[in-house]
Amino acid sequence: MTATAFDNLLALTDRLGPNMWLKLDWVAFERCFGADPNSKAAREAAIAFAEHNHLIVHFDDRKEFVELGRPHFNRDNDA
């Protein structure tokens, strides 16, 4: 995982509004979370990231992507 990739992911997810999804392919996922999405540690890191940032995470193994979505506005940025 690179700090830049993780910071970019955080900036993008902060801008997600309700019912908006960010789709990461396996390469982008590995760049942000440091391992293949089939890795238990990487999945746990993605789930923790999602929970911490009030997001939903969905792993679609058949289509080889991961989605991060927001069910409501990010209260931390609702000033």
C-alpha positions as a printed NumPy array, in Angstrom:
array([[  0.   ,   0.   ,   0.   ],
       [  1.331,   3.416,  -0.84 ],
       [  0.449,   6.405,   1.283],
       [ -0.377,   8.414,  -1.84 ],
       [ -2.817,   5.809,  -3.157],
       [ -4.501,   5.54 ,   0.247],
       [ -4.729,   9.347,   0.588],
       [ -6.231,   9.592,  -2.909],
       [ -8.787,   6.924,  -2.039],
       [ -9.729,   8.794,   1.129],
       [-10.144,  12.069,  -0.807],
       [-12.356,  10.386,  -3.407],
       [-14.563,   8.612,  -0.893],
       [-14.995,  11.841,   1.097],
       [-16.712,  13.305,  -1.972],
       [-19.197,  10.458,  -2.421],
       [-22.801,  11.486,  -1.936],
       [-25.734,   9.223,  -1.124],
       [-26.119,   6.281,  -3.488],
       [-22.788,   7.01 ,  -5.196],
       [-20.267,   4.187,  -5.669],
       [-16.569,   4.105,  -6.375],
       [-15.501,   0.967,  -8.217],
       [-11.951,  -0.336,  -7.785],
       [-10.554,  -3.068,  -9.976],
       [ -8.131,  -5.579,  -8.472],
       [ -5.089,  -3.471,  -9.413],
       [ -6.443,  -0.316,  -7.752],
       [ -7.52 ,  -2.315,  -4.704],
       [ -4.045,  -3.796,  -4.301],
       [ -2.468,  -0.365,  -4.706],
       [ -4.635,   1.031,  -1.875],
       [ -4.784,  -1.92 ,   0.525],
       [ -1.468,  -3.615,  -0.139],
       [ -2.638,  -7.039,  -1.26 ],
       [ -4.901,  -8.939,  -3.609],
       [ -8.624,  -8.73 ,  -2.666],
       [ -8.541, -12.479,  -2.023],
       [ -6.224, -11.831,   0.925],
       [ -8.065, -11.977,   4.235],
       [ -5.92 ,  -9.163,   5.672],
       [ -6.597,  -6.885,   2.695],
       [-10.346,  -7.528,   2.882],
       [-10.329,  -6.812,   6.605],
       [ -8.405,  -3.571,   5.965],
       [-10.957,  -2.521,   3.324],
       [-13.866,  -3.327,   5.642],
       [-12.249,  -1.355,   8.484],
       [-11.619,   1.578,   6.118],
       [-15.251,   1.488,   5.011],
       [-16.607,   1.336,   8.556],
       [-14.333,   4.145,   9.73 ],
       [-15.451,   6.372,   6.822],
       [-19.182,   5.518,   6.993],
       [-19.094,   3.561,   3.736],
       [-20.418,   0.269,   2.465],
       [-17.974,  -2.133,   0.832],
       [-19.035,  -4.754,  -1.702],
       [-16.662,  -7.393,  -3.089],
       [-17.684,  -8.809,  -6.47 ],
       [-15.248, -11.649,  -7.002],
       [-16.87 , -12.834, -10.236],
       [-16.345,  -9.491, -11.968],
       [-13.074,  -8.739, -10.166],
       [-13.895,  -5.416,  -8.589],
       [-14.665,  -3.86 ,  -5.235],
       [-17.185,  -1.075,  -4.709],
       [-17.201,   1.504,  -1.951],
       [-20.459,   3.396,  -1.508],
       [-22.15 ,   5.85 ,   0.783],
       [-25.722,   5.253,   1.94 ],
       [-26.072,   8.863,   3.19 ],
       [-24.179,  12.163,   3.18 ],
       [-20.821,  12.171,   4.935],
       [-21.732,  13.938,   8.176],
       [-18.114,  14.883,   8.781],
       [-18.159,  17.109,   5.675],
       [-21.71 ,  18.529,   5.967],
       [-20.732,  22.015,   7.119]])
